[in-house]
């Protein structure tokens, strides 16, 4: 009887140890799972940051290309219009006596226009 009692006591002790070990194991598994999820979230954030930055850069490139294209079109249009406007100004000033500064400016523009 004593042996049975000792064996039963040993069995309970072993069972308690096993439960404790299993409990520790489950805690470690939960902690590892939590760390894995945290790592995956950080990885996902790290992967989306460059993608977002690239998308922002692409939007900026499109914006500036559009702005510069519009500016170039405006400048080209102005360049095309300057000779015509210069002729019109020169013709209309023939009937007036413009100040010397205006006449000098028109002559400068004529000289620049003819040098192209």
C-alpha positions in Angstrom: 0.0 0.0 0.0 2.8 2.3 0.9 4.4 1.6 -2.5 1.1 2.3 -4.2 0.8 5.5 -2.3 4.3 6.5 -3.2 3.8 5.7 -6.9 0.6 7.7 -6.9 2.4 10.6 -5.3 5.1 10.3 -7.9 2.5 10.2 -10.6 0.8 13.3 -9.3 4.1 15.1 -9.0 5.1 14.1 -12.5 1.7 15.1 -13.8 2.1 18.5 -12.1 5.5 18.9 -13.6 4.1 18.0 -17.0 1.3 20.5 -16.7 3.7 23.2 -15.7 6.0 22.4 -18.6 3.0 22.4 -21.0 1.9 25.7 -19.6 5.4 27.2 -20.0 5.5 25.8 -23.5 2.1 27.3 -24.4 3.2 30.7 -23.0 6.4 30.5 -25.1 4.4 29.6 -28.2 2.0 32.5 -27.6 4.9 34.9 -27.2 6.6 33.6 -30.3 3.4 34.0 -32.2 3.0 37.5 -30.9 6.6 38.4 -31.9 6.0 36.8 -35.3 2.9 38.9 -35.9 4.8 42.1 -34.7 7.6 41.3 -37.1 5.3 40.7 -40.0 3.5 44.0 -39.3 6.8 45.9 -39.2 7.9 44.1 -42.4 4.6 45.1 -44.0 5.1 48.7 -42.9 8.6 48.7 -44.2 7.5 47.3 -47.6 4.6 49.9 -48.0 6.8 52.9 -47.1 8.9 52.7 -50.3 5.9 51.9 -52.4 4.1 55.0 -51.0 7.2 57.1 -51.5 7.5 55.9 -55.1 3.9 56.6 -55.8 4.4 60.1 -54.3 7.4 60.7 -56.5 5.5 59.5 -59.6 2.7 62.0 -58.8 5.3 64.8 -58.3 7.0 63.9 -61.6 3.7 64.0 -63.5 2.8 67.3 -61.8 6.1 69.0 -62.7 6.1 67.6 -66.2 2.7 69.1 -66.8 3.7 72.4 -65.3 6.9 72.6 -67.3 5.1 71.6 -70.5 2.6 74.3 -70.0 5.3 76.8 -69.3 7.2 75.7 -72.4 4.0 76.1 -74.5 3.5 79.5 -73.0 7.1 80.6 -73.8 6.9 79.1 -77.3 3.7 80.9 -77.9 5.2 84.2 -76.6 8.2 83.7 -78.8 6.0 83.2 -81.8 4.0 86.3 -81.0 6.9 88.7 -80.2 7.9 89.4 -83.8 4.3 90.1 -84.8 3.7 92.3 -81.8 7.0 94.2 -82.4 5.9 95.0 -85.9 2.5 96.2 -84.7 4.1 98.3 -82.0 6.6 99.8 -84.5 3.9 100.6 -87.0 1.6 102.2 -84.4 4.5 104.3 -83.0 5.2 105.8 -86.4 2.4 108.1 -85.8 3.6 109.2 -82.4 6.8 110.6 -81.1 7.8 108.0 -78.5 10.2 108.7 -75.7 13.8 107.8 -76.4 13.7 104.9 -73.9 10.8 103.3 -75.8 12.5 103.8 -79.2 15.7 102.3 -77.8 13.8 99.3 -76.5 12.1 98.8 -79.8 15.4 99.1 -81.7 16.9 96.6 -79.3 14.1 94.2 -79.9 14.4 94.6 -83.7 18.1 94.0 -83.5 17.6 90.8 -81.3 14.8 89.7 -83.7 17.0 90.0 -86.7 19.9 88.2 -85.1 17.8 85.0 -84.7 
